[in-house]
């Protein structure tokens, strides 16, 4: 009874925080990026950026933090305590602990990949990232024995952890320096907007598959046969394609 009440409460807070976070993420990527170019042309960036960005980034980063925190709490209540993590006859085993280490530690593999020279070859880096994601799925499915819902939500946890890390460790520190430079009338180090922009794009691409992972209860109808994990990987690719189309559309929308 008590765990059920907390589960409902955490779901509610998780959705509220997620709306704040992802809403600002999409604003930055689909609205502000094209608009910022117009501001630069008009020479008003020095006035608008120091006023707009700190406000938006406050909601952005705290939305990210509380989405991640409530998400982890939900994992504990629904999956670790709720008995839906494993397919019978599996239970906690070495594969399960390795899976959790990859889910919550995979962010450092991701960060190393995109801090390496491969960051300048996005196609190669993205291909490697997708193959590593597929490897984690297979480990969870066949070694740990996670159920469909179990490995889908943990891919969501992997993506969400990467996204929260990007916000707090890469995007926010870079934006602080960018805002300070703009306010002082100086040109920011070009590496800073490049870093913040690339990690923000990564978060945007990860966000759509993450939503699919969050609705794992409802997508379980797609879980059939022993190759159900292929469907998850296809949904990740579909999600990335949807975001790609969003970016294309965002560049075509004009002001009045």
N, C-alpha and C positions, 0 to 999 in steps of 0.2 A: 504493500500500500504506500509506504513512505517513499520507496524507490520510484514507484510509478508517478507520484506527485512531483518529485525532483526531476524525473525524466521529462515530464510535460513542461515544467518551468524552464529547464535548460534548453529544450527545443525552442521555446518561445524566445528566450534571450538570444539563442544562437541565430535564429532567423532575423531578429531585429538588428543585431550587430552585423550580420552578413549583408543585409540590405544597405546599411550605412557604408560598409567597406567597399562592396562591389559597385554600388552606385557611384561612389567617388572615383573608383578605378576606371569605370567606363566614361565618366565625365572627363577625366584627365586624358584618356586615350582617344576617345571618339569626338570630343568637343573642344577641349582646351588646346590640344596640339595644333589643329588647323587654325584656331583662333589666335594662338600665341604668335603665329607667323604674321597675322594681320596687325597685332599689337606692335610687333617689332617694326613693321613698315610704317606705322603711324607714330612711332617713337613714344608710346605711352607705357611701355613695359616697365620702366623704372617706377612708375606710379602704381600701376595695377598689381604687379607681381608681389611686392612686399606686403600688400594689403590682402590680396586674394589667397595666395598660396599657404601662408601659415594657418589661416582659418580652415581651408579645405584639408590640409595635411593633418591637422589635429584630429578631425573626425575620421580621416582615412586611416591613420595609424592606430588609433584606439579602437576603431571598428575592427581592424585586423586582429588586434590583441584579444579582444573579447570574443570574436568569432572562434579563434583558435582555442582559447581556454574553455569555452562552453562546449566546443566540439570534442575535446579530450574528455571532459566530464561525461558527455553523452556516450562516448566509446566505452568508458568504464561501466556505466549503468546498463546500457543496452546490450553490449557485446561481451564484456568480460564477466559481468555479473548476471546477464540475462540468458546465457546458455545458447546463443545463436551464432557463436563464432566458428564452431567446427561442424563438419559433417561427421556423422557416426561412422566408425567407432573412434575417431580421432579425439585427442584431448591435448592438454598442454605438453609439448615435446620440444626437442631441440630446434626443429624447423620453425615452430611457432615463435620461439625467442629470437631466432635469427631474423625472422620476418619482421618482428617489431623493431629490431635494431636497424634493419634496412629502411623501414617506414619512417622512423623518427631520426635516424642518422643519415639517411640518403640525401638530406639537404646539403651535407658537406661534400658529397660526391658531386652533386649538381653544381655547387659553388666552385669546386675545383675545376670542373669541366669548362664552365663559362668564365673562369678567370685565366684559363690556359690560352695559348695561341689559337686554339680551335674556335674561340669566340669570334675570330675574324673570318671564319668559314661556317656561317650559320647552318647551311645544309648538312654538313658533316656533323656538327655538334648536335643538331636536332635529331638526326638519324641515330646517333649514339644514345642520346637521351631516351628516345623511344624504345630502342632495343633493351636498354637497362630497365626501363619500366616493364617491358614484357617479361624480362627475367625475374623481376620481383613478383609479378603476378603468378608465374609458373611455380616459383618457390612456395608462395603462400598456398597455391592450389594443391600441388602434388607432394610437397614435403611436409608442410605444416598441416595440411588437411582442412584449410579454411573453407567454410561454406561459400556459396555464391555471394551472399550478403556480406560475409566476413571479408573476403578479399576485395570486393568492390569498395566498401567503405574505407578500407585501409589504403587503397590507392588514392581515395579522396583525402585521407589524412596525410599521405605523403605529399600530395600536391598542395594542400592547405599549409603544411609546415614549411614547404619551400616558399610559398607566397608570403607568409607571415615573416619569415626570415628576410626575404627581399625587402619588405616594407621597413623593418626596423634596423637592419644591418647594412643595407645597400642604398635604398631609395631615400629614406629620411636623412641620414647623415649627408648624402650628396646634395639634397635639396636645401639643407641648412646653409651650406657653403655657397650654393648658387644664389639663394635669396640675399645673403649678406653681400655678395659681390654686386648684384644688381642694385641693391639699395645704396651701395657706396659709389655707384656709377662706374663700376669696373666690369670688364669682361670676365666671366667665370672660366676656370680651367676647362677646356673643351672635353677633357676626360670625364668630368662630373656629369654634365647632361647626357653624355653617351652612356655612362653606366646606369644612371637613374632611368633613362629612357628604355634601354634594353631590358632591364629587370622589370620595369612596368609592363612592357610588351609581353614578357614571359608570363607574368601574373595574369594578364588578360587572356592569353591562350590557355593557361591552366584552369581558369575559372569556369569555363563552360563544361569540360569533362568533370570538374569538381561537383557541379550541380547534379550531373547524372549520377555520380557516386552518392550524393546525399539522398537521392530518392530510390535507394537500392531496394527498399521494401516493395515499391511499386514496379520496379523494372525486373523483379525476380521472375516475372512471367516469361522473360527471355532466357531464363536459365534452364536449358534442356541439353541432354546428352553430356558427354564428357569433354566437349570442346567449347563449353559455354564462355570460357575466358576469351575466346576469339571475339565474341560480341563486344566485350568490354574494350578490347583494343581497337576495334572498329569504331566504337562510339568516341574514343579519345581522338582518333583521326578525324571523324566527322565534326567533333567539337572544334578542333583546330581549323578546319576548313570554314566553319561558320564564322569564327573570329576573323579569319583572313578576309572574308567577304564584308564583314562589318568595317574593317579598316579601309577597304576600297570605297565603300559607300561614304564613309566619313569625310573623305577628301573631295567628294562631289557636292556636298551640301553647302550651300552658300547663304550668307546673311542677306537681309533686305537692303 
